[in-house]
Amino acid sequence: MPSAHLIFDETGDKVAKRVTKMRSSAVRDLFAAATNPDIISLSGGMPDVSLLPKSAVQKATRAAWDEERAAALQYGSTDGRLNTKKVIIELMQAIGVRTKPENILLTSGAQEALDLIAKTYIDPGDIIITEGPTYLGALQAFSAYEPDVRFVEFDEEGMRMDLLEKELKSIGKNNPKLKFLYTIPNFQNPGGVTMTPPRRRRLIELAEEYGFMIVEDDPYGRLRYDGGHVLPLRALSDKVVYLGTVSKVFAPGLRLGWMVCPRSVFAKVNLVKQGTDLCGSAFNQIVVEHYFTDTPWEKTLQKFVRTYATRRDAMLDALEKYFPKEASWTHPAGGFFVWVTLPKYVDTSSMLSEALEHGVTFTPGDGFYNDGMRGKNCMRIAFCYETPQNIEEAIRRLAEVIEERLELYRAFIEAGAIKEN
């Protein structure tokens, strides 16, 4: 079959051609270093699950067995349990989205949803549009299916609609090669920025005009520290595919996410999911049901919000205190991340080893593009996991590493070895 494309790698294994084009996640590669107690990690977007009350987790877990027993350990339907969907319906209604069970597909985290969408819709050479930079896990999910990824820059108000419209004009209206636009409108990963309501409305208009699907990824929407709630894109159009997860507000290890989508999308993706994992974990779904119905989870959510807001503030204060004037960064109103931009001559990937020697990790910016060329002078730093004290110390150490790079550049300028940009 033409889709097989089997090739031999250096070990003699018959590897599919698409696998050779996949790149490892920079964040996953840094996890080993992050477990070193001498390293302060600003790399991973890991929620602080130690904030979860032990009693609530125990209550939900015990109830999953005590009330369901064998059903909790059995196979289930591919699209997920009805009772879990009812919980999701309430969670969605709280953020302004009305939906029905037949529009909800439960997945193994939002990450599986990304892969299922890519597997369902992308043929090699198809066009997808996303913010530039964007979530590297999405790029990993998409890259296996060999799309033509078009990046649209963002600013503090989210994806720039003027640049998107320019890109769409070059693609043309109702172009069958344009499959979907992927966006994280709330506290974007890695940028930390939020798309404003006018831009959200404009995005819906452009989707109608040019004929493409919108995939809205919203893992951080409930983690807002400043300002008021902004309606999801799904609340503005029932044609939007919305991706949600319990990973940031409950437990990432349960791997429970969901899609809210039109029935036409549901039918196709559900068919693809059958061949992927048959069904999700019934036990995990039941635990989620009981956590969100039998425990004071909203009180715990506010604890998350207060804690992360304090850590966000500690990071922004430390950046202002220690980072050089040549650096700039975003000011997120929620979520986990700050995006830092350094002078163009700074390569953050090559700087990472020096940062590790100073006892701190971050995620280099080029990993948030698929070409390895853009974002080289940028970095993503996460404030979600470390204490405010550790965050300040990490920023101080990182500033030392950056200053060493800047001093080296200045020395080359003074020596006449290079010309100043």
C-alpha positions as CSV (number, residue, x, y, z in Angstrom):
1,M,0.0,0.0,0.0
2,P,1.3,3.5,-0.8
3,S,0.7,4.7,2.8
4,A,3.1,2.2,4.3
5,H,6.4,3.8,3.3
6,L,8.6,1.3,5.1
7,I,12.3,2.1,5.4
8,F,15.2,0.6,7.3
9,D,16.8,2.6,10.1
10,E,20.4,2.0,11.3
11,T,19.3,-0.9,13.5
12,G,17.7,-2.7,10.6
13,D,14.1,-2.1,11.9
14,K,11.4,-1.5,9.2
15,V,10.3,2.0,10.4
16,A,7.5,3.9,8.7
17,K,8.7,6.9,6.8
18,R,6.5,9.2,8.9
19,V,8.2,8.2,12.1
20,T,11.5,9.5,10.8
21,K,9.9,13.0,10.6
22,M,8.7,13.1,14.1
23,R,10.6,15.1,16.7
24,S,11.0,14.3,20.4
25,S,9.3,16.7,22.8
26,A,11.8,19.1,24.4
27,V,9.8,19.1,27.6
28,R,9.7,15.3,27.9
29,D,13.4,15.2,27.3
30,L,13.9,17.5,30.2
31,F,11.8,15.5,32.7
32,A,14.8,13.4,33.8
33,A,16.8,16.6,34.6
34,A,13.9,18.0,36.4
35,T,13.8,15.1,38.9
36,N,17.3,16.1,40.1
37,P,16.7,17.8,43.5
38,D,19.5,20.3,42.7
39,I,17.6,21.5,39.6
40,I,14.8,24.1,39.7
41,S,12.5,23.3,36.8
42,L,10.8,26.0,34.8
43,S,10.3,23.7,31.8
44,G,7.3,21.5,32.4
45,G,3.7,22.6,32.7
46,M,3.0,20.2,35.5
47,P,0.1,21.0,37.8
48,D,0.9,20.9,41.5
49,V,-1.2,17.8,42.5
50,S,0.0,18.1,46.1
51,L,-2.6,20.8,46.4
52,L,-5.4,18.2,46.0
53,P,-7.1,17.3,49.3
54,K,-6.3,13.7,50.2
55,S,-9.8,13.1,51.5
56,A,-11.5,14.2,48.2
57,V,-9.3,12.0,46.1
58,Q,-9.8,9.0,48.4
59,K,-13.6,9.6,48.5
60,A,-13.8,9.7,44.7
61,T,-11.6,6.6,44.2
62,R,-13.3,4.5,46.8
63,A,-16.7,5.4,45.4
64,A,-15.6,4.2,41.9
65,W,-15.2,0.7,43.3
66,D,-17.9,0.7,46.1
67,E,-20.7,1.8,43.8
68,E,-19.7,0.4,40.4
69,R,-17.5,-2.6,41.2
70,A,-17.2,-4.9,38.2
71,A,-18.4,-2.2,35.8
72,A,-15.5,0.0,36.8
73,L,-13.1,-2.6,35.6
74,Q,-14.9,-3.6,32.4
75,Y,-14.8,-2.5,28.8
76,G,-17.0,0.5,28.0
77,S,-18.4,2.3,24.9
78,T,-15.8,4.0,22.7
79,D,-17.2,7.4,23.2
80,G,-17.4,7.1,27.0
81,R,-19.8,6.7,29.9
82,L,-23.1,8.6,29.8
83,N,-22.8,9.6,33.5
84,T,-19.3,11.1,32.8
85,K,-20.7,13.0,29.9
86,K,-23.4,14.5,32.2
87,V,-20.6,15.8,34.4
88,I,-18.9,17.3,31.4
89,I,-22.1,18.9,30.4
90,E,-22.3,20.7,33.7
91,L,-18.6,21.8,33.5
92,M,-19.2,23.2,30.0
93,Q,-22.4,25.0,31.0
94,A,-20.4,26.8,33.8
95,I,-18.2,28.4,31.1
96,G,-21.1,29.3,28.8
97,V,-21.3,26.3,26.5
98,R,-24.5,24.2,26.2
99,T,-24.1,20.8,24.7
100,K,-25.6,17.2,24.7
101,P,-24.1,13.7,25.3
102,E,-24.2,12.9,21.6
103,N,-21.8,15.8,21.0
104,I,-19.2,14.7,23.6
105,L,-16.5,12.1,23.0
106,L,-14.3,11.2,26.0
107,T,-10.6,10.7,25.3
108,S,-7.4,9.8,27.0
109,G,-6.5,13.4,27.8
110,A,-6.8,16.1,25.3
111,Q,-3.6,14.8,23.7
112,E,-5.4,11.8,22.3
113,A,-8.1,14.1,20.9
114,L,-5.4,16.0,19.0
115,D,-4.0,12.8,17.5
116,L,-7.5,11.5,16.6
117,I,-8.4,14.8,14.9
118,A,-5.1,14.7,12.9
119,K,-5.6,11.0,12.0
120,T,-9.1,11.7,10.9
121,Y,-8.6,14.8,8.8
122,I,-5.0,15.3,7.7
123,D,-3.5,13.8,4.5
124,P,0.1,14.6,3.6
125,G,0.4,18.1,2.3
126,D,-2.9,19.3,3.8
127,I,-2.8,22.8,5.4
128,I,-3.4,23.5,9.0
129,I,-3.1,26.9,10.7
130,T,-2.0,27.6,14.2
131,E,-0.5,30.3,16.4
132,G,3.2,30.7,16.1
133,P,4.6,29.5,18.4
134,T,2.2,26.8,19.6
135,Y,1.8,23.8,21.9
136,L,4.6,21.4,21.0
137,G,2.4,18.4,21.9
138,A,0.0,19.4,19.1
139,L,2.8,19.7,16.6
140,Q,3.9,16.2,17.6
141,A,0.4,14.9,17.1
142,F,0.0,16.6,13.8
143,S,3.5,15.9,12.4
144,A,3.0,12.2,12.0
145,Y,0.4,12.9,9.2
146,E,2.7,15.3,7.4
147,P,0.7,18.5,7.1
148,D,1.8,21.9,5.8
149,V,1.7,23.9,9.0
150,R,1.2,27.7,8.6
151,F,2.0,29.8,11.7
152,V,0.3,33.1,12.5
153,E,1.9,35.4,15.0
154,F,0.2,36.5,18.2
155,D,0.5,39.6,20.4
156,E,-0.9,40.3,23.9
157,E,-4.4,40.1,22.4
158,G,-3.9,36.6,20.9
159,M,-3.6,35.5,17.3
160,R,-3.4,38.4,15.0
161,M,-6.5,38.4,12.8
162,D,-4.9,40.7,10.2
163,L,-2.1,38.2,9.6
164,L,-4.5,35.3,9.6
165,E,-6.7,37.0,7.0
166,K,-3.6,37.6,4.9
167,E,-2.6,33.9,5.1
168,L,-6.2,32.9,4.3
169,K,-6.3,35.1,1.2
170,S,-3.1,33.3,-0.1
171,I,-4.8,29.9,0.5
172,G,-8.1,30.9,-1.0
173,K,-11.7,30.4,0.0
174,N,-13.0,26.8,0.5
175,N,-9.7,25.3,-0.4
176,P,-10.0,21.5,0.2
177,K,-6.4,21.4,1.3
178,L,-7.1,23.7,4.3
179,K,-8.4,21.3,7.0
180,F,-8.5,23.2,10.3
181,L,-7.2,26.0,12.4
182,Y,-5.8,25.0,15.8
183,T,-5.8,27.5,18.6
184,I,-5.4,27.8,22.4
185,P,-7.3,31.0,23.0
186,N,-7.0,31.1,26.8
187,F,-3.5,31.6,28.3
188,Q,-1.9,30.2,25.2
189,N,0.8,27.5,25.5
190,P,3.6,28.7,25.2
191,G,2.7,32.4,24.9
192,G,0.5,32.9,27.9
193,V,-1.7,35.3,26.0
194,T,-5.5,35.3,25.7
195,M,-7.5,36.0,22.6
196,T,-9.8,39.0,23.1
197,P,-13.5,38.7,22.4
198,P,-13.4,40.9,19.2
199,R,-10.7,38.6,17.8
200,R,-12.7,35.5,18.7
201,R,-15.7,36.9,16.9
202,R,-13.6,37.7,13.9
203,L,-12.1,34.2,13.8
204,I,-15.6,32.7,13.7
205,E,-16.4,35.0,10.8
206,L,-13.3,34.1,8.9
207,A,-14.0,30.3,9.4
208,E,-17.4,30.8,7.9
209,E,-16.0,32.9,5.0
210,Y,-13.1,30.7,4.1
211,G,-14.6,27.3,5.0
212,F,-12.4,25.7,7.6
213,M,-12.9,24.0,11.0
214,I,-11.7,25.5,14.3
215,V,-10.2,23.3,16.9
216,E,-10.2,25.1,20.3
217,D,-7.9,23.6,22.9
218,D,-8.8,24.9,26.4
219,P,-6.8,23.2,29.1
220,Y,-6.2,26.3,31.2
221,G,-9.5,28.2,30.9
222,R,-10.5,27.8,34.5
223,L,-7.1,28.9,35.8
224,R,-7.7,32.7,35.5
225,Y,-5.9,35.1,37.9
226,D,-6.8,38.5,36.5
227,G,-9.9,39.8,34.7
228,G,-13.2,38.2,33.9
229,H,-14.3,35.1,32.1
230,V,-14.1,35.2,28.3
231,L,-16.6,33.0,26.4
232,P,-15.0,30.0,24.5
233,L,-15.2,29.9,20.8
234,R,-17.5,27.0,21.1
235,A,-20.0,29.3,22.8
236,L,-20.0,31.5,19.7
237,S,-20.4,28.7,17.2
238,D,-21.5,25.0,17.5
239,K,-19.2,24.2,14.5
240,V,-16.2,24.6,16.7
241,V,-14.4,21.5,18.0
242,Y,-13.7,22.1,21.7
243,L,-11.1,20.1,23.6
244,G,-11.2,20.0,27.4
245,T,-9.3,18.0,30.1
246,V,-9.3,17.4,33.9
247,S,-5.5,17.4,33.8
248,K,-5.0,21.0,35.0
249,V,-7.9,21.2,37.5
250,F,-7.8,17.6,38.9
251,A,-5.4,14.9,38.0
252,P,-3.3,14.6,34.9
253,G,-2.5,11.0,35.6
254,L,-6.1,10.0,35.1
255,R,-5.7,10.9,31.4
256,L,-9.3,12.1,30.9
257,G,-10.2,14.6,28.3
258,W,-13.1,15.3,26.0
259,M,-14.2,16.7,22.7
260,V,-17.4,18.7,22.2
261,C,-18.0,18.7,18.5
262,P,-20.6,18.6,15.7
263,R,-22.2,15.2,15.1
264,S,-20.5,14.8,11.8
265,V,-17.1,15.2,13.4
266,F,-18.1,12.9,16.3
267,A,-19.1,10.1,14.0
268,K,-15.8,10.1,12.1
269,V,-13.5,10.6,15.1
270,N,-15.4,7.9,17.1
271,L,-14.7,5.5,14.3
272,V,-11.0,6.3,14.3
273,K,-10.9,6.0,18.1
274,Q,-12.2,2.4,17.9
275,G,-9.1,1.4,16.1
276,T,-6.9,3.3,18.6
277,D,-7.9,2.1,22.1
278,L,-11.4,0.6,21.8
279,C,-12.5,2.6,24.8
280,G,-11.1,4.7,27.6
281,S,-10.7,3.6,31.3
282,A,-14.1,3.2,32.9
283,F,-12.5,3.3,36.3
284,N,-10.9,6.7,35.6
285,Q,-14.2,8.1,34.2
286,I,-16.1,7.0,37.3
287,V,-13.4,8.6,39.6
288,V,-13.9,11.8,37.7
289,E,-17.7,11.6,38.0
290,H,-17.5,11.3,41.8
291,Y,-14.8,14.0,42.2
292,F,-16.9,16.6,40.4
293,T,-20.2,15.6,42.0
294,D,-19.3,14.4,45.6
295,T,-16.4,16.6,46.6
296,P,-16.0,20.4,47.0
297,W,-13.9,20.6,43.9
298,E,-14.6,24.3,43.2
299,K,-13.1,25.1,46.6
300,T,-10.0,23.2,45.5
301,L,-10.0,25.0,42.2
302,Q,-9.8,28.3,44.0
303,K,-6.8,27.0,46.0
304,F,-5.1,26.2,42.7
305,V,-5.9,29.7,41.3
306,R,-4.6,31.5,44.4
307,T,-1.4,29.4,44.5
308,Y,-0.6,29.7,40.8
309,A,-1.4,33.4,40.8
310,T,1.1,33.9,43.6
311,R,3.7,32.0,41.7
312,R,2.9,33.9,38.5
313,D,3.5,37.2,40.4
314,A,6.7,35.9,41.8
315,M,8.0,35.1,38.3
316,L,7.0,38.4,36.8
317,D,8.5,40.3,39.7
318,A,11.8,38.3,39.4
319,L,11.9,38.9,35.6
320,E,11.6,42.6,36.2
321,K,14.3,42.5,38.9
322,Y,16.9,40.3,37.3
323,F,16.5,40.0,33.5
324,P,18.4,42.4,31.2
325,K,16.7,45.3,29.5
326,E,17.2,43.6,26.1
327,A,14.7,40.9,27.1
328,S,10.9,41.1,26.9
329,W,8.1,38.8,28.1
330,T,4.4,38.2,28.1
331,H,2.2,39.0,31.1
332,P,-0.3,36.1,31.4
333,A,-3.7,36.6,33.1
334,G,-3.9,32.8,33.8
335,G,-2.5,29.5,32.9
336,F,1.1,28.2,33.5
337,F,3.5,30.0,31.2
338,V,5.5,33.1,30.3
339,W,7.1,33.5,26.9
340,V,10.4,35.3,26.9
341,T,12.0,37.0,23.9
342,L,15.7,37.7,23.8
343,P,17.9,39.5,21.2
344,K,18.1,37.6,17.9
345,Y,21.7,36.6,18.4
346,V,20.9,34.5,21.5
347,D,20.3,30.8,20.8
348,T,18.4,29.4,23.8
349,S,18.8,25.8,22.7
350,S,22.6,26.1,23.0
351,M,22.2,28.0,26.2
352,L,20.3,25.2,27.9
353,S,23.3,23.2,28.9
354,E,24.7,26.2,30.7
355,A,21.4,26.7,32.4
356,L,21.5,23.1,33.7
357,E,25.0,23.8,35.1
358,H,23.5,26.7,36.9
359,G,20.8,24.4,38.3
360,V,17.8,25.6,36.3
361,T,15.8,24.3,33.3
362,F,13.5,26.0,30.7
363,T,12.1,25.1,27.3
364,P,13.9,26.5,24.3
365,G,11.6,28.4,21.9
366,D,12.4,26.5,18.7
367,G,10.6,23.4,19.9
368,F,7.3,25.3,19.5
369,Y,7.7,25.5,15.8
370,N,8.0,22.5,13.4
371,D,11.0,23.7,11.4
372,G,13.5,24.1,14.2
373,M,14.5,27.5,12.8
374,R,12.0,30.0,14.3
375,G,11.9,30.9,18.0
376,K,15.6,30.3,18.6
377,N,15.9,33.5,20.6
378,C,12.9,32.7,22.8
379,M,12.1,30.5,25.7
380,R,9.1,29.2,27.6
381,I,9.3,29.3,31.4
382,A,6.6,27.7,33.7
383,F,5.6,29.1,37.1
384,C,3.1,26.4,38.0
385,Y,5.2,23.9,39.9
386,E,7.9,25.5,41.9
387,T,7.5,27.7,45.0
388,P,7.8,31.5,44.8
389,Q,11.2,31.3,46.5
390,N,12.5,28.7,44.0
391,I,11.1,30.7,41.1
392,E,12.9,33.8,42.1
393,E,16.2,31.9,42.5
394,A,15.7,30.2,39.2
395,I,15.1,33.5,37.4
396,R,18.2,34.9,39.1
397,R,20.3,32.0,37.9
398,L,18.8,32.1,34.4
399,A,19.6,35.9,34.2
400,E,23.2,35.1,35.0
401,V,23.4,32.7,32.0
402,I,21.7,35.2,29.7
403,E,24.0,38.0,30.9
404,E,27.1,35.8,30.1
405,R,25.8,35.4,26.5
406,L,25.2,39.2,26.2
407,E,28.6,40.0,27.5
408,L,30.2,37.6,25.0
409,Y,28.3,39.3,22.2
410,R,29.3,42.7,23.4
411,A,33.0,41.6,23.6
412,F,32.8,40.5,19.9
413,I,31.3,43.8,19.0
414,E,34.1,45.8,20.7
415,A,36.7,43.5,19.1
416,G,35.2,44.2,15.7
417,A,34.7,40.4,15.1
418,I,31.0,41.0,14.3
419,K,28.8,43.9,13.4
420,E,26.1,45.0,15.7
421,N,22.6,44.2,14.4
